[in-house]
Amino acid sequence: MTLRTPLIALLTLVALAACAETPDPNSFGARVEREGGNTAALGKAWNAAQETVAEGRDLIASGEKQVKRGEKQIASGEDNVDDGRAKIAKGKRMITTGEARAAEAEAAYRLSRTALPTIPPAN
């Protein structure tokens, strides 16, 4: 017997053993393995969905804060508009009063000029 014969026998035995180790796709182990893969995929999908829910809740909270800030800014803006309108109204009243007083003063001046005797110019 040469070294070659036992080597061929050994290689044949290894090849047969490798073929024998391939599991039957319908065996219990293969089914559990497939089921595990499916279950893992479902778990990943569920986790991704939960992350989406959490992001949605965070977005809602952020949006609610932004709405509250905006409502406060609107209220402040409305107060500013009211204050501005009050100043405009007061300014218009002041103009009317001032113009009336100026007209009265001008009329009083004209009246006083006609009531005073004129002084002849000095030579």
Contacts in CASP RR format, 6 or more apart in sequence:
PFRMAT RR
TARGET T0000
AUTHOR 0000-0000-0000
METHOD contacts of the structure
MODEL  1
MTLRTPLIALLTLVALAACAETPDPNSFGARVEREGGNTAALGKAWNAAQ
ETVAEGRDLIASGEKQVKRGEKQIASGEDNVDDGRAKIAKGKRMITTGEA
RAAEAEAAYRLSRTALPTIPPAN
23 29 0 8 1.000
23 30 0 8 1.000
24 30 0 8 1.000
END
